[in-house]
Amino acid sequence: MTTRKRKSVFRRFFAFVAMLITGGGAGLGGWMFKDHPQVQALLATVLNRTGTAAEATTLEDKLASAVSGVIEGDQSRQPGLYKVKITEIKLDPKLFKTGRTVDLQARVRKLDQSGHDNLVWESKTYGENLSVVGKDDISAVFLNRPFEVQWSPGDRIVVEVWDRRGGFLESKELKMALPEPGVFPLTSGVHALEVRGRSGPSLDSDSNRIVFETQHLGESPKGRQDNATISRSRDSKVRAPQDVAERPIVIK
């Protein structure tokens, strides 16, 4: 591809991404369904059919990754109600003695701006998650146990993972690493887990992780109710009988 054609493709690419983000054309809804006719037509325009099929597929994949990243990054800064699934918890087996049976459990707590500490979700109510060190992966999955949490910037969400079978001397507790300020802490993807109270290369391993699948549901029912109340209040001020009575009488 010549330099002139490449620049033209890049110009169309940036225009395409900007349109998706701002809601023009196919909009975000169209992009979420890649087989949508309008999206396919836009992709054809961006590619201008000048590249090979392999180049088209590569560019399409890059577009999908870039746009979905922007969308999710934007939504993860929005207050409201979030639905969360823990798709995987996995720990480095080096944390435990070989042959030990580990019961991997987790809990999610929310500390709001008023200082209240509320338990959002806890896995132990759903039974044991047993793994044998040296034989099994030290892991747990809770795909069928989603939970919802109301979040606003300034709220803290704490995720704790521990071995329920660990004794006093062998107890291991891990905590999710602190996220970026102003972002919903349980965003989709992989999050590191750190050994509480202790650190070091042998303890804080890349293998200690928790993975979330998160959906922003929008404004909470309480927020919608509050807005409806405000709206009704405004209407009542406009239509209040005393307001009508105080209006001047005009005789034509």
VMD Tcl script that draws the C-alpha trace (Angstrom):
set ca {
  {0.00 0.00 0.00}
  {1.40 3.41 -0.98}
  {1.99 6.17 1.57}
  {-0.86 8.24 0.13}
  {-3.33 5.34 0.36}
  {-2.15 4.50 3.88}
  {-2.77 8.09 5.06}
  {-6.22 7.99 3.50}
  {-7.04 4.77 5.34}
  {-5.85 6.23 8.64}
  {-8.00 9.35 8.12}
  {-11.05 7.17 7.51}
  {-10.10 5.02 10.51}
  {-10.03 7.94 12.95}
  {-13.26 9.36 11.51}
  {-14.86 5.94 11.93}
  {-13.78 5.58 15.57}
  {-14.89 9.12 16.39}
  {-18.30 8.45 14.87}
  {-18.74 5.26 16.89}
  {-17.77 6.94 20.14}
  {-20.03 9.95 19.62}
  {-23.00 7.84 18.56}
  {-23.15 8.84 14.89}
  {-24.01 6.44 12.11}
  {-24.25 2.89 13.39}
  {-23.49 4.05 16.91}
  {-22.23 1.93 19.78}
  {-25.16 -0.43 19.49}
  {-24.25 -1.24 15.90}
  {-20.62 -1.84 16.80}
  {-21.58 -4.23 19.57}
  {-23.18 -6.34 16.83}
  {-20.37 -6.61 14.28}
  {-22.61 -8.32 11.71}
  {-24.89 -5.30 11.53}
  {-25.19 -4.23 7.84}
  {-24.33 -0.61 8.61}
  {-21.19 -1.63 10.46}
  {-20.11 -3.91 7.61}
  {-20.64 -1.08 5.15}
  {-18.58 1.28 7.30}
  {-15.79 -1.25 7.57}
  {-15.77 -1.59 3.81}
  {-15.50 2.20 3.52}
  {-12.63 2.34 6.01}
  {-10.75 -0.44 4.28}
  {-11.65 0.92 0.82}
  {-11.14 -2.67 -0.34}
  {-7.48 -1.86 -1.02}
  {-5.95 -4.46 1.31}
  {-5.94 -8.22 1.37}
  {-8.50 -10.28 3.30}
  {-5.91 -10.92 6.03}
  {-5.20 -7.18 6.36}
  {-8.93 -6.48 6.57}
  {-9.39 -9.04 9.35}
  {-6.41 -7.67 11.30}
  {-7.65 -4.09 11.05}
  {-11.18 -5.13 12.01}
  {-9.87 -6.93 15.12}
  {-7.79 -3.89 16.10}
  {-10.79 -1.61 15.64}
  {-12.94 -3.87 17.81}
  {-10.33 -3.95 20.57}
  {-9.68 -0.20 20.49}
  {-13.32 0.86 20.42}
  {-14.46 -1.64 23.09}
  {-11.61 -0.44 25.30}
  {-12.72 3.18 24.94}
  {-16.37 2.26 25.59}
  {-15.62 0.20 28.69}
  {-13.14 2.76 30.00}
  {-15.80 5.45 29.69}
  {-18.52 3.37 31.35}
  {-16.28 2.29 34.22}
  {-16.09 5.92 35.38}
  {-19.87 6.28 35.51}
  {-21.69 6.03 38.86}
  {-24.63 3.68 39.07}
  {-25.49 0.02 39.38}
  {-23.01 -2.63 38.22}
  {-23.55 -6.36 37.69}
  {-20.42 -8.40 38.37}
  {-19.42 -12.03 37.83}
  {-16.22 -13.55 39.18}
  {-15.13 -15.69 36.24}
  {-11.96 -16.98 37.90}
  {-9.84 -16.81 41.03}
  {-6.43 -18.41 40.76}
  {-3.54 -18.59 43.23}
  {0.09 -19.64 42.95}
  {0.41 -23.15 44.50}
  {3.74 -22.05 46.01}
  {1.72 -20.22 48.65}
  {0.78 -23.58 50.19}
  {2.44 -26.84 51.21}
  {2.23 -29.66 48.68}
  {-0.53 -32.11 49.51}
  {-2.66 -29.60 51.43}
  {-6.35 -29.27 50.63}
  {-7.32 -25.65 50.08}
  {-10.86 -24.28 50.29}
  {-10.70 -21.08 48.23}
  {-13.23 -18.43 49.26}
  {-13.82 -14.77 48.49}
  {-15.82 -11.79 49.71}
  {-16.59 -8.31 48.41}
  {-17.12 -5.37 50.78}
  {-18.08 -1.78 50.04}
  {-16.89 1.18 52.12}
  {-18.95 4.20 51.20}
  {-18.06 7.86 51.67}
  {-19.92 7.96 55.00}
  {-17.67 5.25 56.42}
  {-20.21 2.44 56.33}
  {-18.75 -1.03 55.69}
  {-21.27 -3.27 53.90}
  {-20.85 -6.89 52.83}
  {-21.82 -7.05 49.15}
  {-21.15 -10.71 48.36}
  {-19.52 -13.76 49.94}
  {-18.74 -17.13 48.39}
  {-18.85 -19.34 51.47}
  {-22.64 -19.39 51.40}
  {-22.37 -21.45 48.19}
  {-20.21 -24.24 49.65}
  {-16.62 -25.43 49.41}
  {-14.12 -24.88 46.57}
  {-11.55 -27.60 47.24}
  {-8.18 -28.01 45.52}
  {-5.23 -30.26 46.40}
  {-1.88 -28.46 46.18}
  {0.44 -30.19 43.73}
  {-2.41 -32.01 42.04}
  {-5.03 -29.41 41.16}
  {-5.05 -25.79 40.09}
  {-5.73 -23.59 43.12}
  {-8.74 -21.92 41.57}
  {-12.45 -21.20 41.85}
  {-15.14 -20.01 39.44}
  {-18.41 -18.23 40.29}
  {-19.93 -17.60 36.87}
  {-23.40 -18.56 38.05}
  {-23.19 -16.37 41.18}
  {-23.42 -12.77 39.91}
  {-23.99 -9.87 42.24}
  {-24.94 -6.21 41.90}
  {-23.29 -3.26 43.59}
  {-24.14 0.42 43.61}
  {-21.01 2.56 43.17}
  {-20.11 6.25 43.07}
  {-16.65 7.86 42.78}
  {-15.25 8.00 46.30}
  {-16.67 4.62 47.33}
  {-14.09 1.91 48.07}
  {-14.64 -1.73 47.17}
  {-12.48 -4.31 48.91}
  {-12.03 -7.84 47.51}
  {-10.58 -10.48 49.84}
  {-9.56 -14.06 49.04}
  {-8.58 -16.66 51.62}
  {-8.20 -20.37 52.37}
  {-11.00 -21.36 54.75}
  {-9.17 -24.57 55.69}
  {-5.98 -22.81 56.66}
  {-5.09 -22.95 60.34}
  {-3.79 -20.05 62.39}
  {-0.16 -20.64 61.38}
  {-0.92 -21.54 57.77}
  {-3.56 -18.89 57.11}
  {-3.22 -17.10 53.76}
  {-5.27 -14.05 52.95}
  {-5.02 -12.02 49.75}
  {-6.44 -8.66 48.79}
  {-7.09 -7.17 45.37}
  {-4.59 -4.50 44.39}
  {-5.86 -0.92 44.58}
  {-7.34 0.25 41.25}
  {-6.96 3.60 39.51}
  {-8.82 6.40 41.38}
  {-12.18 7.38 39.92}
  {-12.73 4.04 38.16}
  {-15.16 1.32 39.22}
  {-12.79 -1.15 40.94}
  {-14.31 -4.38 39.58}
  {-13.90 -3.65 35.88}
  {-13.86 -6.53 33.41}
  {-10.51 -8.26 33.12}
  {-7.65 -9.52 35.26}
  {-6.80 -7.93 38.63}
  {-3.78 -8.76 40.77}
  {-4.11 -10.24 44.25}
  {-1.54 -9.41 46.92}
  {-0.74 -11.41 50.04}
  {-1.99 -9.43 53.01}
  {0.59 -8.34 55.56}
  {3.51 -9.88 53.70}
  {5.21 -9.37 50.37}
  {8.06 -10.71 48.31}
  {8.75 -12.42 44.97}
  {7.75 -15.82 46.38}
  {4.39 -14.52 47.64}
  {3.18 -11.78 45.29}
  {3.15 -13.78 42.08}
  {1.56 -12.96 38.73}
  {-0.36 -16.21 39.21}
  {-2.37 -14.64 42.06}
  {-5.29 -13.07 40.22}
  {-9.02 -12.54 40.09}
  {-10.97 -12.03 36.87}
  {-14.27 -10.14 36.55}
  {-16.95 -9.87 33.90}
  {-18.75 -6.60 34.54}
  {-21.76 -4.82 33.08}
  {-22.84 -1.26 33.84}
  {-26.62 -1.40 34.30}
  {-27.01 2.35 34.46}
  {-28.61 4.45 37.13}
  {-29.77 2.65 40.27}
  {-33.51 2.22 40.95}
  {-33.12 4.61 43.91}
  {-31.54 7.22 41.65}
  {-34.35 6.87 39.10}
  {-36.90 7.22 41.89}
  {-35.18 10.33 43.21}
  {-35.13 11.87 39.73}
  {-38.84 11.08 39.28}
  {-39.57 12.75 42.61}
  {-37.62 15.84 41.56}
  {-39.46 15.90 38.24}
  {-42.86 15.65 39.95}
  {-41.81 18.38 42.37}
  {-40.91 20.67 39.49}
  {-44.23 19.96 37.78}
  {-46.13 20.65 40.98}
  {-44.43 24.04 41.26}
  {-45.54 24.94 37.77}
  {-49.09 23.69 38.16}
  {-49.72 24.60 41.81}
  {-53.23 26.12 42.34}
  {-51.85 29.14 44.17}
  {-49.65 29.91 41.16}
  {-52.70 29.86 38.92}
  {-54.67 32.04 41.35}
  {-51.94 34.65 41.47}
  {-51.72 35.05 37.71}
  {-53.00 38.42 36.46}
  {-56.42 38.45 34.78}
  {-56.29 39.81 31.27}
  {-59.54 41.18 29.78}
  {-59.52 41.50 26.04}
}
mol new
graphics top color blue
foreach p $ca { graphics top sphere $p radius 0.5 }
foreach p [lrange $ca 0 end-1] q [lrange $ca 1 end] { graphics top cylinder $p $q radius 0.2 }
display resetview
